[in-house]
């Protein structure tokens, strides 16, 4: 999905780059906090964080991205 998938922009505040890559039945959620302030975001049901960069705090059904951090979830 990352290499060959469709790019789907997600609604998010200006400081958060949020999109999905989709290919057939595969989806990868990509979240990047582009600000110095933390930001919280709900995760879709069943999303499993696979890769984090920086300060990322996971909770049931949500994630808080610290300053200039990122997350990939499937």
N, C-alpha and C positions, 0 to 999 in steps of 0.2 A: 504494500500500500504506500510506503514512503517513496519508492522509486517510480512506480508506474500509476499510482492512484490519482484520483480526481482531487483537486484542491477545493475545500469548502470553508469559506470564511464564517466564523461564528460571531454572534453579537457579544461585545465585551466593552468595558471601559477603554478609553484611549490609551491608558498605560499598559494594557494587557493585549498582547498579540495572541489570538486564539483561533485555531483552525483545526480541521480534520483532514486527513488524507484517507480516501476511500477507494478500495479496489475489490470488486465483487462483494464477498461477505466479510472482508477485512476492513477494520477502521483503526486509525491511530489518532488519538487526541493529542494536540500539541499546544501547550500553554507556556508563554514567556512573559514574565513581568519585566517591563522596560523602564521601571521607575525605582527610586530609592525607598519608597514606602511599600510595606507588605500589602498584599491583596488576597482576599479569600474568594474562592470560586467553588460552586457545587460541582461534583463529578457525576456524569451520567451513571445510571444504574448498571452495575457490572463492570465498570471501568477499573482496570488494574494498573496502577502506576508501575512502569517498567524501567524508566530512566529518569533520574533527577539530576539537576545541576544547581549548586548553591543551596541556600536555606529553604527547604521545602518540608512543610509539616503536614502530614496526612492525618485525617480524621475520618470517621465513618461518613461516607457520602460527600465529603468535601476536602479541599486542600487549601492551604495558605502558602502562597509563594512569597518568599522574602525578597529583598532588594535584588534586582537583576538576576533572578533565578528562572529555572525552566523545568518542565515536566513533559514526558511522553507517556501516554497510557493507552492500553489496548482493551 
